[in-house]
Amino acid sequence: MSPSPRRSPSPGRLARIGLQDPAADRHLATLELDESARDLVLDQIAVAADPDAALAGLACLVAAVATVGHGQAASLRTALVDDPQLLHRLTAVFGSSRALADHLRTHPEHWQDLRSATPAPPLLADDEGAAADPDGLRVAYRRRLLLIAAADLTGVTSVDHVAASLSDLADATLEVALRQAQAQLPEQAARCRFAVIAMGKCGACELNYVSDVDVVFVHEPSEGASEDEAVRAATRLAAAMMRICSDHTAEGTIWPVDAGLRPEGRSGPLSRTLAGHVGYYDRWASSWEFQALLKARPAAGDPDLGRRYAEAVDAMVWRAGERPGFVAEVQAMRRKVVEQIPSEQMGRALKLGPGGLRDIEFAVQLLQLVHGRGDERLREQSTLRALGALTAGGYVGREDGAALAEAYRFLRTMEHRLQLWQLRRIQVVPDDDEVWRRLGRALGHRTKPVIGLRSQWQECLREVRRLHEKLFYRPLLEAVAALPAGELRLSPEAARLRLTALGYDDPRGALAHLEALTSGLSRRAAIQRQLLPAMLGWFADGPDPDAALLAFRRVSERLGTTHWYLQRLRDEGEAAEQLARVLNSSRLATDLLMGTPDAVALLGDREGLRPRTTQVLAREMDAAAKRHVDPVAAIEAVRTMRHRELCRIAIGDVLDVLDGDAVGEALTQVTLATITGALAVATAAVQAEQRRPLPVRMAVVSMGRLGGHELGLASDADVMFVYVPIVGTGERAAGAAAHAVAQEMRRMLARPGAAPPLELDAGLRPEGRQGPLVRTLASYAAYYARWSQPWEAQALLRAEAVVGDPEVCARFTALIDPLRWPRDGLDEHTITEVRRIKARVEAERLPRGADPAGQLKLGPGGLTDVEWTAQLLQMRHAGRIPGLQTTRTVAALEAAVAAQLLDRDDADDLITAWRLAQRLRDAVMQVRGRPSDALPTDLRDRAGVAYLLGWSVLDSERVSDEWRRAARRARAVVDRVFWA
Amino acid sequence: MGKQEDFVLRAIEERDVRFVRLWFTDVQGFLKSVAVAPAELDNAFDEGIGFDGSAIEGFARVYEADMLAKPDPTTFQILPWRGEGPATARMFCDILLPDGGASYADPRHVLKRMMSKAADLGFTFYPHPEIEFFLLKEQPAAGAVPVPVDNSGYFDHTAQGLGHDFRREVITMLESMGISVEFSHHEAAPGQQEIDLRYADALSTADNIMTFRVVVREVALGQGIYASFMPKPFTQFAGSGMHTHLSLFEGDRNAFYEAGTEYQLSEIGRSFIAGLLRHSAEVTAVTNQWVNSYKRIIGGGEAPAFVCWGHNNRSALVRVPRYKPDKGQSTRAEVRSIDAACNPYLSYALLLAAGLKGIEEGYELPAEAEDDVWSLTDGERHALGIEALPQNLDQAIKVMESSELVAETLGEHVFEFFLRNKRAEWQAYRRQVSQFELDSMLPLL
């Protein structure tokens, strides 16, 4: 056929098709087609993933075929017009794979395989060319790969089928490679029977276009051959076979064969006898190896030997679930999935990362391992088939299963398309718009390929993550739900099995809670059904899942009817997760939460969890108190507000919104505001009772940890009361009124009630508990002038007068400053006295029989040690050094460093131990809901503390180890600085 | 139940084992044993055998007395000295808390934790001990002078030598328990023997040393003599040490080896040795834990009393043995201070910690000591920067007290207990009026 006159199509048309390469014109001309034929070709090129590549490939093929013979070129041209299938296949392949285009250029005759009329080439195993030599095999392999790709790219087969065909091709390739190896080494071949077992993706019949093919080798000595000879022979055969598959020559390479999954890994012998394999797995194998065996399948070599291997191994795999520690390993695997660290390739990695292929595969394998022991139907090798079986068996929700399978297919298709271009093993999409464009078009996004693909992928990842969270838990709910008879569901036995695997110690109890939480038609039950799958997962990460689930049930029964609660949890994803963390770790916060339903609003609101400022608190408390004339109602309003603030702080502490000293500061502010409110209410009450204005001006002095702004979650409030009679008032009347106010304050705050009580402890006043509860300013002055003991001056170091009458506060402060910060420091005698008291306190106040090392307050290196060290420095030097004039321990130590009274390193050791002790005391209070100055001796409590501090719950000893280390270092400093 | 547990249960059936001894080691390095009937093993594997930890030296705080001993099935062996007929077997145990977490008081856990730190850095640690001990004619009695079984010397082959037979029996038993022996010979002092174990990972080696001490004592009893690992039973003869060759592997490769360098020693090897040296005084209270240990160290001769290293120097604390051509895998460092009466778990954990510290911090290896350090004057040693190891237990305790490396490696609990225990030992010792004082002063004063 002589070429008819041709006219180039307009540049506009080419651009519309997607052709951007300036060489497109020239390529089109090379095809030498008449106009109608050319339009046909352009129509096909327009739908190829990369139109330029499709056209260039076609042009190259025509040129290459022409070199074989002119007749060939003519018949290709004719076929392009007459055989639309051929044209479609060629443009699809060229548009998606440069590597296969290269193959066709070197072996142009293979285009014939793509004609609709051409019978399929012989099976690889029967192909003479392939059998001849390794290069022949490589060519034959590519020839079959071309066919698989053509069917794949023209949408004739599904992604699962493509993966299965690739695995079949791999089997055949291994077989031929083995035969060649046997031919190369006839002596060795005679000494043993030999089989190749496919593992990994190949074993599961879900191979990629390009990946390592995982195998193990098994052999048996032939008759007359010794074990030794056989193993040497088998090793050489295996090595030769692996080389044939992985060598690079002018004809390229096939794929690397990886035998790393064999017993003992890379240090084990390449091939073993069947008995050798069985012996190894019987005695030495670890759990992941059994997981690998899930995918073992004979692929090539002696079929009888391969079959016997498969039978022997199969029997062992499903017993693996009986291994001790299996449950722990299952959980570890699950965490591994969840904790996979997002890399810099985030958003471009197909395999790793949350929502990636590995994520799905792990989830499926995990469920297989948990349930496959009892249910043989689950023993499928490929991910999709296993997922199908899990869904059919009710182990995975039907919709979840279908959605997950769809996501998996999408990701695998993407992976296939990505690899096909250069036949390279890549799992990360390069940061290159060209590639994204081609991929997007290959996956059907014609108009906006890059944006379209990105958003589809993002959605898929989100979907997988969403499904993943519920995959394990949703069927548990169905197990207890009242479903119509005949509906598929997890059996109670299987549900218990799964709960146990996830770390619930009492699966029966857990199922009962689930039933109680989800049964019924109420809105609450409906929302809880939605929430629980995720909540169960979060509980499983905590130290005591059973307790957390029970706490959830309690909270829900208490708060479930308040609209705040459900709305918050349903609408704010973060709120539910934060609630789970609170329930997991803190009895204190849980109890506080149950008492103040509206505090649920704090969840999911990081800003809201920040402590309120003093002014805001004082204003609110004042307003609340003034709203009520009745003192009982007024104080209740104050206490309720304190309750809410405590809740805010406790939750903030659990969720790490508050760090370090912030908890102490926040608690101090709340307490000061509460005392201020109580003082106002008590004053009003006494005035009402006495029917006249109060004849005194009063102040409440903060002492101890309150004065130091260092309150813990378990601390009482240390205070002293001071007053000044109003001129003209009798001494007795004034004293009685002040006493009445102080008593009333203490009574109102300590009374049991809905809101937690606050104990005002006045034990640090002059003469201690024997002394009068209230004193006038003058009385304090007289007492301190005459009787004061060193310990009282020491106690005053942390006195802070800020509540009550400002003038009284100021005068009190002026009174005590010279006492606590004497200008000339302390004389030797007083220093000795302070040390002696400390020694006595150490000897007497430690609880009997307790391990001193576990005492956070009085033990060596504990709070008292550090505080006394700071306080002795203050009493000796604060008169000269204004920086030391502070009520706060850490600030005092820092000032001592600045004044060169203390080494930086020593101060750091003291501060570290002091902060850790404070943190641990708070953590103990959170976990137990009861105060204690000692590290918990109960292991559960200790695991809870570890969890709160962000450590592994399985390493409860670490709590004690960390504390002892900090305390030891602090004690060494105390020995040098305090006792020296 | 897993494969290894299955294997143990089958072996018990087949070999007619009537008792299984569960072994573990207290903080001082004494072997503890609890016998269980095979029927209880199922439970032991699943949950462990409960015992009162407060009864074991150094294990528990009073309030958390409950502990679990969980047998490690890979250590299952039949005890060969129990003779024919119904057999007795042993397994080493890990000590757990009732919640299943490891107890920090368990010396085995201390070593495991350090090994996993090494593994995080990509290393496996292989110690290889040369264990020395004395054979005495009789069981020790209070006030009696010990008498060695023979009067032979280093490498002596005695025709009817009791020691010869003795070593053969010991080695047979060890091999039957899966413990390979590399080498054995008569040592320099009368009655003194040396047996070298083949190298294995640190945990197996420490387990093997515990087993070794039992086997040696059992065989001696069977032959009517007495074996002792006391570091220095005779004033006039050399003491018994446990020189240990150390090497680190990265996968299959000896990380100490580098072709073409001095002594074929890699940078990693040099830093490791530098770490051993720099921290040697801190770990001495553990590697040489008895008051008697120091009598060996300060005894002169080949005892390593000074912190230095050398190549062919038998007075150095760390020796880098001669390199054998084509044996790159054998490059190693020999620590010569440690003695056989130590707790091997704690000692090896500390040696590993010291060496790794050297690697992590990139310590520089000081110059090699080429002279016999004992023959130098104090001034010369000072000029060369060679310091002495602690001269007695008290000094060793003092150095250890301020060692963060030792505290972190042992964990605070073991650290604290160990120091308390050793202080008590030193207090008790220094109150004693010794034979030396009586002999030299009573006649004169």
Contacts between the chains, C-beta under 8 A, distances in Angstrom:
chain1	res1	chain2	res2	distance
A	267	B	252	6.8
A	281	B	3	7.1
A	282	B	3	5.2
A	282	B	6	7.7
A	282	B	7	7.1
A	283	B	3	5.3
A	283	B	4	6.1
A	283	B	7	5.4
A	284	B	3	7.2
A	284	B	4	7.5
A	285	B	3	6.7
A	322	B	1	5.8
A	322	B	2	7.4
A	323	B	1	7.2
A	323	B	2	3.8
A	323	B	3	7.4
A	324	B	1	6.5
A	324	B	2	5.5
A	324	B	5	6.8
A	324	B	45	6.3
A	324	B	46	6.3
A	325	B	2	7.7
A	849	B	62	7.0
A	850	B	63	7.6
A	851	B	61	4.6
A	851	B	62	6.9
A	851	B	63	7.0
A	853	B	61	8.0
A	853	B	412	7.9
A	853	B	416	6.8
A	854	B	61	7.2
A	937	B	61	7.8
A	937	B	63	4.5
A	937	B	64	5.7
A	939	B	64	7.6
A	939	B	97	5.8
A	939	B	98	6.0
A	939	B	99	4.3
A	939	B	101	7.6
A	940	B	99	7.0
A	943	B	99	6.3
A	943	B	101	7.8
A	954	B	99	7.9
A	954	B	100	7.2
A	954	B	101	5.2
A	955	B	101	5.9
A	955	B	102	7.8
A	956	B	97	6.9
A	956	B	99	6.2
A	956	B	101	5.2
A	957	B	97	7.0
A	957	B	101	6.2
A	957	B	102	6.9
A	957	B	103	6.7
A	957	B	104	4.4
A	957	B	411	7.8
A	957	B	413	7.8
A	960	B	104	7.6
A	960	B	412	7.3
A	960	B	413	7.0
A	961	B	104	5.8
A	961	B	411	5.3
A	961	B	412	5.1
A	961	B	413	6.9
A	963	B	412	8.0
A	964	B	412	3.3
A	964	B	413	6.8
A	964	B	416	6.9
A	965	B	407	6.5
A	965	B	408	7.4
A	965	B	412	5.1
A	968	B	407	6.9
A	968	B	412	6.5
A	968	B	416	7.6
A	972	B	402	7.6
